[in-house]
Amino acid sequence: MDEKSLVSLAVGAMDETKRSGGGFAGCAPDQIKAPTDQVVLAGDIREAIDKNELILHYQPKVAM
């Protein structure tokens, strides 16, 4: 199982724990479907940070 799959399962277990109001939840790949798009995006952002691929743009906000 790769890193993204493990994170996906952890996110699914966290969501299930929040829904049930319990203190913990177990997870298995066939039990919990995590929001994989968010996990992939988070992994892509981490990778872009590691590779110094992000560009910061400032947009000043002025009250007119």
N, CA, C and O atoms as a Maestro MAE file, in Angstrom:
{
 s_m_m2io_version
 :::
 2.0.0
}

f_m_ct {
 s_m_title
 :::
 protein
 m_atom[256] {
  # First column is atom index #
  i_m_mmod_type
  r_m_x_coord
  r_m_y_coord
  r_m_z_coord
  i_m_residue_number
  s_m_chain_name
  s_m_pdb_residue_name
  s_m_pdb_atom_name
  i_m_atomic_number
  :::
  1 25 0.864 -1.171 0.000 1 A "MET " " N  " 7
  2 3 0.000 0.000 0.000 1 A "MET " " CA " 6
  3 2 0.909 1.232 0.000 1 A "MET " " C  " 6
  4 15 1.862 1.312 0.775 1 A "MET " " O  " 8
  5 25 0.602 2.182 -0.873 2 A "ASP " " N  " 7
  6 3 1.448 3.362 -0.981 2 A "ASP " " CA " 6
  7 2 1.030 4.450 0.011 2 A "ASP " " C  " 6
  8 15 0.022 4.333 0.707 2 A "ASP " " O  " 8
  9 25 1.832 5.500 0.050 3 A "GLU " " N  " 7
  10 3 1.628 6.583 1.005 3 A "GLU " " CA " 6
  11 2 0.269 7.267 0.836 3 A "GLU " " C  " 6
  12 15 -0.410 7.555 1.821 3 A "GLU " " O  " 8
  13 25 -0.123 7.524 -0.403 4 A "LYS " " N  " 7
  14 3 -1.398 8.216 -0.648 4 A "LYS " " CA " 6
  15 2 -2.583 7.362 -0.214 4 A "LYS " " C  " 6
  16 15 -3.576 7.893 0.282 4 A "LYS " " O  " 8
  17 25 -2.492 6.055 -0.394 5 A "SER " " N  " 7
  18 3 -3.572 5.166 0.040 5 A "SER " " CA " 6
  19 2 -3.707 5.164 1.555 5 A "SER " " C  " 6
  20 15 -4.817 5.178 2.086 5 A "SER " " O  " 8
  21 25 -2.575 5.148 2.249 6 A "LEU " " N  " 7
  22 3 -2.613 5.182 3.710 6 A "LEU " " CA " 6
  23 2 -3.207 6.484 4.227 6 A "LEU " " C  " 6
  24 15 -4.010 6.482 5.160 6 A "LEU " " O  " 8
  25 25 -2.808 7.592 3.619 7 A "VAL " " N  " 7
  26 3 -3.359 8.888 4.033 7 A "VAL " " CA " 6
  27 2 -4.853 8.929 3.747 7 A "VAL " " C  " 6
  28 15 -5.627 9.453 4.547 7 A "VAL " " O  " 8
  29 25 -5.257 8.378 2.611 8 A "SER " " N  " 7
  30 3 -6.669 8.339 2.260 8 A "SER " " CA " 6
  31 2 -7.475 7.557 3.292 8 A "SER " " C  " 6
  32 15 -8.558 7.985 3.689 8 A "SER " " O  " 8
  33 25 -6.954 6.420 3.725 9 A "LEU " " N  " 7
  34 3 -7.641 5.627 4.749 9 A "LEU " " CA " 6
  35 2 -7.683 6.369 6.087 9 A "LEU " " C  " 6
  36 15 -8.688 6.315 6.796 9 A "LEU " " O  " 8
  37 25 -6.605 7.054 6.426 10 A "ALA " " N  " 7
  38 3 -6.574 7.811 7.682 10 A "ALA " " CA " 6
  39 2 -7.606 8.933 7.667 10 A "ALA " " C  " 6
  40 15 -8.281 9.171 8.668 10 A "ALA " " O  " 8
  41 25 -7.730 9.617 6.543 11 A "VAL " " N  " 7
  42 3 -8.727 10.687 6.416 11 A "VAL " " CA " 6
  43 2 -10.134 10.098 6.534 11 A "VAL " " C  " 6
  44 15 -11.001 10.684 7.183 11 A "VAL " " O  " 8
  45 25 -10.357 8.956 5.915 12 A "GLY " " N  " 7
  46 3 -11.663 8.298 6.010 12 A "GLY " " CA " 6
  47 2 -11.993 7.887 7.432 12 A "GLY " " C  " 6
  48 15 -13.128 8.049 7.881 12 A "GLY " " O  " 8
  49 25 -11.001 7.353 8.149 13 A "ALA " " N  " 7
  50 3 -11.220 6.968 9.548 13 A "ALA " " CA " 6
  51 2 -11.499 8.190 10.411 13 A "ALA " " C  " 6
  52 15 -12.350 8.141 11.299 13 A "ALA " " O  " 8
  53 25 -10.791 9.283 10.158 14 A "MET " " N  " 7
  54 3 -11.021 10.516 10.914 14 A "MET " " CA " 6
  55 2 -12.445 11.032 10.675 14 A "MET " " C  " 6
  56 15 -13.134 11.424 11.617 14 A "MET " " O  " 8
  57 25 -12.876 11.028 9.426 15 A "ASP " " N  " 7
  58 3 -14.241 11.480 9.112 15 A "ASP " " CA " 6
  59 2 -15.285 10.592 9.776 15 A "ASP " " C  " 6
  60 15 -16.276 11.091 10.308 15 A "ASP " " O  " 8
  61 25 -15.069 9.283 9.748 16 A "GLU " " N  " 7
  62 3 -15.999 8.346 10.372 16 A "GLU " " CA " 6
  63 2 -16.057 8.565 11.882 16 A "GLU " " C  " 6
  64 15 -17.135 8.503 12.474 16 A "GLU " " O  " 8
  65 25 -14.919 8.818 12.504 17 A "THR " " N  " 7
  66 3 -14.873 9.080 13.946 17 A "THR " " CA " 6
  67 2 -15.645 10.344 14.288 17 A "THR " " C  " 6
  68 15 -16.379 10.379 15.275 17 A "THR " " O  " 8
  69 25 -15.481 11.377 13.479 18 A "LYS " " N  " 7
  70 3 -16.208 12.636 13.710 18 A "LYS " " CA " 6
  71 2 -17.711 12.422 13.567 18 A "LYS " " C  " 6
  72 15 -18.494 12.944 14.361 18 A "LYS " " O  " 8
  73 25 -18.118 11.649 12.549 19 A "ARG " " N  " 7
  74 3 -19.554 11.407 12.324 19 A "ARG " " CA " 6
  75 2 -20.169 10.615 13.469 19 A "ARG " " C  " 6
  76 15 -21.289 10.895 13.897 19 A "ARG " " O  " 8
  77 25 -19.428 9.620 13.964 20 A "SER " " N  " 7
  78 3 -19.993 8.763 14.996 20 A "SER " " CA " 6
  79 2 -19.872 9.357 16.395 20 A "SER " " C  " 6
  80 15 -20.533 8.891 17.324 20 A "SER " " O  " 8
  81 25 -19.041 10.373 16.552 21 A "GLY " " N  " 7
  82 3 -18.871 11.000 17.858 21 A "GLY " " CA " 6
  83 2 -18.008 10.188 18.796 21 A "GLY " " C  " 6
  84 15 -17.930 10.492 19.987 21 A "GLY " " O  " 8
  85 25 -17.359 9.161 18.278 22 A "GLY " " N  " 7
  86 3 -16.512 8.311 19.107 22 A "GLY " " CA " 6
  87 2 -15.101 8.853 19.219 22 A "GLY " " C  " 6
  88 15 -14.772 9.878 18.622 22 A "GLY " " O  " 8
  89 25 -14.273 8.169 19.978 23 A "GLY " " N  " 7
  90 3 -12.905 8.599 20.174 23 A "GLY " " CA " 6
  91 2 -11.930 7.972 19.198 23 A "GLY " " C  " 6
  92 15 -10.794 8.429 19.070 23 A "GLY " " O  " 8
  93 25 -12.371 6.916 18.501 24 A "PHE " " N  " 7
  94 3 -11.478 6.255 17.553 24 A "PHE " " CA " 6
  95 2 -12.305 5.475 16.545 24 A "PHE " " C  " 6
  96 15 -13.489 5.219 16.763 24 A "PHE " " O  " 8
  97 25 -11.672 5.100 15.441 25 A "ALA " " N  " 7
  98 3 -12.324 4.274 14.426 25 A "ALA " " CA " 6
  99 2 -11.268 3.459 13.720 25 A "ALA " " C  " 6
  100 15 -10.168 3.948 13.465 25 A "ALA " " O  " 8
  101 25 -11.589 2.233 13.406 26 A "GLY " " N  " 7
  102 3 -10.711 1.404 12.603 26 A "GLY " " CA " 6
  103 2 -11.055 1.616 11.139 26 A "GLY " " C  " 6
  104 15 -12.131 2.116 10.809 26 A "GLY " " O  " 8
  105 25 -10.150 1.239 10.280 27 A "CYS " " N  " 7
  106 3 -10.452 1.404 8.865 27 A "CYS " " CA " 6
  107 2 -9.828 0.276 8.061 27 A "CYS " " C  " 6
  108 15 -8.776 -0.262 8.408 27 A "CYS " " O  " 8
  109 25 -10.492 -0.055 7.004 28 A "ALA " " N  " 7
  110 3 -10.000 -1.028 6.039 28 A "ALA " " CA " 6
  111 2 -10.369 -0.495 4.665 28 A "ALA " " C  " 6
  112 15 -11.364 0.218 4.534 28 A "ALA " " O  " 8
  113 25 -9.605 -0.819 3.652 29 A "PRO " " N  " 7
  114 3 -9.874 -0.268 2.317 29 A "PRO " " CA " 6
  115 2 -11.299 -0.490 1.817 29 A "PRO " " C  " 6
  116 15 -11.835 0.347 1.090 29 A "PRO " " O  " 8
  117 25 -11.920 -1.609 2.197 30 A "ASP " " N  " 7
  118 3 -13.272 -1.886 1.720 30 A "ASP " " CA " 6
  119 2 -14.359 -1.262 2.599 30 A "ASP " " C  " 6
  120 15 -15.533 -1.321 2.235 30 A "ASP " " O  " 8
  121 25 -14.011 -0.672 3.731 31 A "GLN " " N  " 7
  122 3 -15.002 -0.097 4.636 31 A "GLN " " CA " 6
  123 2 -15.204 1.402 4.470 31 A "GLN " " C  " 6
  124 15 -16.329 1.895 4.565 31 A "GLN " " O  " 8
  125 25 -14.142 2.112 4.227 32 A "ILE " " N  " 7
  126 3 -14.214 3.572 4.224 32 A "ILE " " CA " 6
  127 2 -13.734 4.107 2.890 32 A "ILE " " C  " 6
  128 15 -12.672 3.726 2.396 32 A "ILE " " O  " 8
  129 25 -14.527 4.991 2.316 33 A "LYS " " N  " 7
  130 3 -14.115 5.656 1.093 33 A "LYS " " CA " 6
  131 2 -13.758 7.094 1.448 33 A "LYS " " C  " 6
  132 15 -14.633 7.897 1.769 33 A "LYS " " O  " 8
  133 25 -12.491 7.408 1.391 34 A "ALA " " N  " 7
  134 3 -12.016 8.756 1.716 34 A "ALA " " CA " 6
  135 2 -12.103 9.640 0.476 34 A "ALA " " C  " 6
  136 15 -12.139 9.145 -0.651 34 A "ALA " " O  " 8
  137 25 -12.134 10.939 0.695 35 A "PRO " " N  " 7
  138 3 -12.151 11.869 -0.441 35 A "PRO " " CA " 6
  139 2 -10.775 11.873 -1.114 35 A "PRO " " C  " 6
  140 15 -9.905 12.669 -0.761 35 A "PRO " " O  " 8
  141 25 -10.587 10.970 -2.090 36 A "THR " " N  " 7
  142 3 -9.265 10.788 -2.685 36 A "THR " " CA " 6
  143 2 -8.790 12.017 -3.448 36 A "THR " " C  " 6
  144 15 -7.584 12.246 -3.535 36 A "THR " " O  " 8
  145 25 -9.698 12.812 -4.004 37 A "ASP " " N  " 7
  146 3 -9.281 14.018 -4.724 37 A "ASP " " CA " 6
  147 2 -8.536 14.966 -3.792 37 A "ASP " " C  " 6
  148 15 -7.519 15.547 -4.173 37 A "ASP " " O  " 8
  149 25 -9.045 15.122 -2.565 38 A "GLN " " N  " 7
  150 3 -8.392 16.013 -1.607 38 A "GLN " " CA " 6
  151 2 -7.039 15.452 -1.195 38 A "GLN " " C  " 6
  152 15 -6.083 16.209 -1.025 38 A "GLN " " O  " 8
  153 25 -6.947 14.166 -1.037 39 A "VAL " " N  " 7
  154 3 -5.688 13.537 -0.636 39 A "VAL " " CA " 6
  155 2 -4.656 13.685 -1.745 39 A "VAL " " C  " 6
  156 15 -3.495 13.992 -1.475 39 A "VAL " " O  " 8
  157 25 -5.066 13.471 -2.977 40 A "VAL " " N  " 7
  158 3 -4.152 13.622 -4.110 40 A "VAL " " CA " 6
  159 2 -3.684 15.066 -4.217 40 A "VAL " " C  " 6
  160 15 -2.500 15.321 -4.436 40 A "VAL " " O  " 8
  161 25 -4.611 16.015 -4.064 41 A "LEU " " N  " 7
  162 3 -4.248 17.433 -4.127 41 A "LEU " " CA " 6
  163 2 -3.263 17.789 -3.022 41 A "LEU " " C  " 6
  164 15 -2.288 18.499 -3.269 41 A "LEU " " O  " 8
  165 25 -3.502 17.309 -1.816 42 A "ALA " " N  " 7
  166 3 -2.584 17.584 -0.705 42 A "ALA " " CA " 6
  167 2 -1.206 17.004 -0.995 42 A "ALA " " C  " 6
  168 15 -0.195 17.641 -0.700 42 A "ALA " " O  " 8
  169 25 -1.151 15.818 -1.562 43 A "GLY " " N  " 7
  170 3 0.128 15.214 -1.931 43 A "GLY " " CA " 6
  171 2 0.831 15.999 -3.022 43 A "GLY " " C  " 6
  172 15 2.051 16.167 -2.992 43 A "GLY " " O  " 8
  173 25 0.047 16.486 -3.999 44 A "ASP " " N  " 7
  174 3 0.624 17.280 -5.076 44 A "ASP " " CA " 6
  175 2 1.186 18.599 -4.551 44 A "ASP " " C  " 6
  176 15 2.238 19.056 -4.999 44 A "ASP " " O  " 8
  177 25 0.482 19.204 -3.602 45 A "ILE " " N  " 7
  178 3 0.954 20.466 -3.025 45 A "ILE " " CA " 6
  179 2 2.249 20.231 -2.255 45 A "ILE " " C  " 6
  180 15 3.195 21.010 -2.378 45 A "ILE " " O  " 8
  181 25 2.297 19.161 -1.462 46 A "ARG " " N  " 7
  182 3 3.527 18.843 -0.733 46 A "ARG " " CA " 6
  183 2 4.698 18.631 -1.684 46 A "ARG " " C  " 6
  184 15 5.811 19.096 -1.439 46 A "ARG " " O  " 8
  185 25 4.426 17.924 -2.767 47 A "GLU " " N  " 7
  186 3 5.476 17.669 -3.752 47 A "GLU " " CA " 6
  187 2 5.944 18.967 -4.413 47 A "GLU " " C  " 6
  188 15 7.141 19.154 -4.631 47 A "GLU " " O  " 8
  189 25 5.008 19.861 -4.730 48 A "ALA " " N  " 7
  190 3 5.365 21.146 -5.335 48 A "ALA " " CA " 6
  191 2 6.193 21.991 -4.368 48 A "ALA " " C  " 6
  192 15 7.120 22.682 -4.789 48 A "ALA " " O  " 8
  193 25 5.868 21.939 -3.086 49 A "ILE " " N  " 7
  194 3 6.652 22.672 -2.081 49 A "ILE " " CA " 6
  195 2 8.062 22.105 -2.018 49 A "ILE " " C  " 6
  196 15 9.035 22.859 -2.008 49 A "ILE " " O  " 8
  197 25 8.178 20.780 -1.976 50 A "ASP " " N  " 7
  198 3 9.490 20.138 -1.904 50 A "ASP " " CA " 6
  199 2 10.358 20.482 -3.122 50 A "ASP " " C  " 6
  200 15 11.575 20.625 -3.007 50 A "ASP " " O  " 8
  201 25 9.718 20.612 -4.281 51 A "LYS " " N  " 7
  202 3 10.461 20.898 -5.514 51 A "LYS " " CA " 6
  203 2 10.586 22.396 -5.788 51 A "LYS " " C  " 6
  204 15 11.112 22.800 -6.825 51 A "LYS " " O  " 8
  205 25 10.098 23.223 -4.846 52 A "ASN " " N  " 7
  206 3 10.161 24.675 -4.987 52 A "ASN " " CA " 6
  207 2 9.473 25.145 -6.277 52 A "ASN " " C  " 6
  208 15 10.013 25.977 -7.006 52 A "ASN " " O  " 8
  209 25 8.286 24.609 -6.548 53 A "GLU " " N  " 7
  210 3 7.548 24.909 -7.775 53 A "GLU " " CA " 6
  211 2 6.417 25.923 -7.581 53 A "GLU " " C  " 6
  212 15 5.705 26.243 -8.533 53 A "GLU " " O  " 8
  213 25 6.248 26.423 -6.376 54 A "LEU " " N  " 7
  214 3 5.169 27.371 -6.140 54 A "LEU " " CA " 6
  215 2 5.664 28.800 -6.326 54 A "LEU " " C  " 6
  216 15 6.809 29.123 -6.008 54 A "LEU " " O  " 8
  217 25 4.788 29.644 -6.843 55 A "ILE " " N  " 7
  218 3 5.092 31.060 -7.025 55 A "ILE " " CA " 6
  219 2 4.081 31.856 -6.215 55 A "ILE " " C  " 6
  220 15 2.879 31.603 -6.291 55 A "ILE " " O  " 8
  221 25 4.562 32.806 -5.450 56 A "LEU " " N  " 7
  222 3 3.697 33.620 -4.613 56 A "LEU " " CA " 6
  223 2 3.398 34.935 -5.317 56 A "LEU " " C  " 6
  224 15 4.316 35.634 -5.745 56 A "LEU " " O  " 8
  225 25 2.116 35.276 -5.438 57 A "HIS " " N  " 7
  226 3 1.686 36.548 -6.010 57 A "HIS " " CA " 6
  227 2 0.907 37.304 -4.945 57 A "HIS " " C  " 6
  228 15 0.058 36.735 -4.260 57 A "HIS " " O  " 8
  229 25 1.202 38.580 -4.814 58 A "TYR " " N  " 7
  230 3 0.482 39.415 -3.847 58 A "TYR " " CA " 6
  231 2 -0.612 40.178 -4.568 58 A "TYR " " C  " 6
  232 15 -0.404 40.687 -5.670 58 A "TYR " " O  " 8
  233 25 -1.769 40.257 -3.950 59 A "GLN " " N  " 7
  234 3 -2.865 41.049 -4.478 59 A "GLN " " CA " 6
  235 2 -3.339 41.970 -3.355 59 A "GLN " " C  " 6
  236 15 -4.093 41.553 -2.477 59 A "GLN " " O  " 8
  237 25 -2.894 43.210 -3.391 60 A "PRO " " N  " 7
  238 3 -3.303 44.135 -2.339 60 A "PRO " " CA " 6
  239 2 -4.816 44.393 -2.383 60 A "PRO " " C  " 6
  240 15 -5.419 44.458 -3.455 60 A "PRO " " O  " 8
  241 25 -5.395 44.534 -1.228 61 A "LYS " " N  " 7
  242 3 -6.819 44.856 -1.140 61 A "LYS " " CA " 6
  243 2 -6.931 46.236 -0.517 61 A "LYS " " C  " 6
  244 15 -6.387 46.497 0.556 61 A "LYS " " O  " 8
  245 25 -7.639 47.105 -1.200 62 A "VAL " " N  " 7
  246 3 -7.777 48.484 -0.776 62 A "VAL " " CA " 6
  247 2 -9.257 48.831 -0.694 62 A "VAL " " C  " 6
  248 15 -10.012 48.583 -1.634 62 A "VAL " " O  " 8
  249 25 -9.667 49.406 0.433 63 A "ALA " " N  " 7
  250 3 -11.057 49.864 0.566 63 A "ALA " " CA " 6
  251 2 -11.209 51.149 -0.232 63 A "ALA " " C  " 6
  252 15 -10.484 52.118 -0.009 63 A "ALA " " O  " 8
  253 25 -12.132 51.151 -1.138 64 A "MET " " N  " 7
  254 3 -12.354 52.353 -1.984 64 A "MET " " CA " 6
  255 2 -13.390 53.253 -1.362 64 A "MET " " C  " 6
  256 15 -13.710 54.303 -1.919 64 A "MET " " O  " 8
  :::
 }
 m_bond[255] {
  # First column is bond index #
  i_m_from
  i_m_to
  i_m_order
  :::
  1 1 2 1
  2 2 3 1
  3 3 4 2
  4 3 5 1
  5 5 6 1
  6 6 7 1
  7 7 8 2
  8 7 9 1
  9 9 10 1
  10 10 11 1
  11 11 12 2
  12 11 13 1
  13 13 14 1
  14 14 15 1
  15 15 16 2
  16 15 17 1
  17 17 18 1
  18 18 19 1
  19 19 20 2
  20 19 21 1
  21 21 22 1
  22 22 23 1
  23 23 24 2
  24 23 25 1
  25 25 26 1
  26 26 27 1
  27 27 28 2
  28 27 29 1
  29 29 30 1
  30 30 31 1
  31 31 32 2
  32 31 33 1
  33 33 34 1
  34 34 35 1
  35 35 36 2
  36 35 37 1
  37 37 38 1
  38 38 39 1
  39 39 40 2
  40 39 41 1
  41 41 42 1
  42 42 43 1
  43 43 44 2
  44 43 45 1
  45 45 46 1
  46 46 47 1
  47 47 48 2
  48 47 49 1
  49 49 50 1
  50 50 51 1
  51 51 52 2
  52 51 53 1
  53 53 54 1
  54 54 55 1
  55 55 56 2
  56 55 57 1
  57 57 58 1
  58 58 59 1
  59 59 60 2
  60 59 61 1
  61 61 62 1
  62 62 63 1
  63 63 64 2
  64 63 65 1
  65 65 66 1
  66 66 67 1
  67 67 68 2
  68 67 69 1
  69 69 70 1
  70 70 71 1
  71 71 72 2
  72 71 73 1
  73 73 74 1
  74 74 75 1
  75 75 76 2
  76 75 77 1
  77 77 78 1
  78 78 79 1
  79 79 80 2
  80 79 81 1
  81 81 82 1
  82 82 83 1
  83 83 84 2
  84 83 85 1
  85 85 86 1
  86 86 87 1
  87 87 88 2
  88 87 89 1
  89 89 90 1
  90 90 91 1
  91 91 92 2
  92 91 93 1
  93 93 94 1
  94 94 95 1
  95 95 96 2
  96 95 97 1
  97 97 98 1
  98 98 99 1
  99 99 100 2
  100 99 101 1
  101 101 102 1
  102 102 103 1
  103 103 104 2
  104 103 105 1
  105 105 106 1
  106 106 107 1
  107 107 108 2
  108 107 109 1
  109 109 110 1
  110 110 111 1
  111 111 112 2
  112 111 113 1
  113 113 114 1
  114 114 115 1
  115 115 116 2
  116 115 117 1
  117 117 118 1
  118 118 119 1
  119 119 120 2
  120 119 121 1
  121 121 122 1
  122 122 123 1
  123 123 124 2
  124 123 125 1
  125 125 126 1
  126 126 127 1
  127 127 128 2
  128 127 129 1
  129 129 130 1
  130 130 131 1
  131 131 132 2
  132 131 133 1
  133 133 134 1
  134 134 135 1
  135 135 136 2
  136 135 137 1
  137 137 138 1
  138 138 139 1
  139 139 140 2
  140 139 141 1
  141 141 142 1
  142 142 143 1
  143 143 144 2
  144 143 145 1
  145 145 146 1
  146 146 147 1
  147 147 148 2
  148 147 149 1
  149 149 150 1
  150 150 151 1
  151 151 152 2
  152 151 153 1
  153 153 154 1
  154 154 155 1
  155 155 156 2
  156 155 157 1
  157 157 158 1
  158 158 159 1
  159 159 160 2
  160 159 161 1
  161 161 162 1
  162 162 163 1
  163 163 164 2
  164 163 165 1
  165 165 166 1
  166 166 167 1
  167 167 168 2
  168 167 169 1
  169 169 170 1
  170 170 171 1
  171 171 172 2
  172 171 173 1
  173 173 174 1
  174 174 175 1
  175 175 176 2
  176 175 177 1
  177 177 178 1
  178 178 179 1
  179 179 180 2
  180 179 181 1
  181 181 182 1
  182 182 183 1
  183 183 184 2
  184 183 185 1
  185 185 186 1
  186 186 187 1
  187 187 188 2
  188 187 189 1
  189 189 190 1
  190 190 191 1
  191 191 192 2
  192 191 193 1
  193 193 194 1
  194 194 195 1
  195 195 196 2
  196 195 197 1
  197 197 198 1
  198 198 199 1
  199 199 200 2
  200 199 201 1
  201 201 202 1
  202 202 203 1
  203 203 204 2
  204 203 205 1
  205 205 206 1
  206 206 207 1
  207 207 208 2
  208 207 209 1
  209 209 210 1
  210 210 211 1
  211 211 212 2
  212 211 213 1
  213 213 214 1
  214 214 215 1
  215 215 216 2
  216 215 217 1
  217 217 218 1
  218 218 219 1
  219 219 220 2
  220 219 221 1
  221 221 222 1
  222 222 223 1
  223 223 224 2
  224 223 225 1
  225 225 226 1
  226 226 227 1
  227 227 228 2
  228 227 229 1
  229 229 230 1
  230 230 231 1
  231 231 232 2
  232 231 233 1
  233 233 234 1
  234 234 235 1
  235 235 236 2
  236 235 237 1
  237 237 238 1
  238 238 239 1
  239 239 240 2
  240 239 241 1
  241 241 242 1
  242 242 243 1
  243 243 244 2
  244 243 245 1
  245 245 246 1
  246 246 247 1
  247 247 248 2
  248 247 249 1
  249 249 250 1
  250 250 251 1
  251 251 252 2
  252 251 253 1
  253 253 254 1
  254 254 255 1
  255 255 256 2
  :::
 }
}
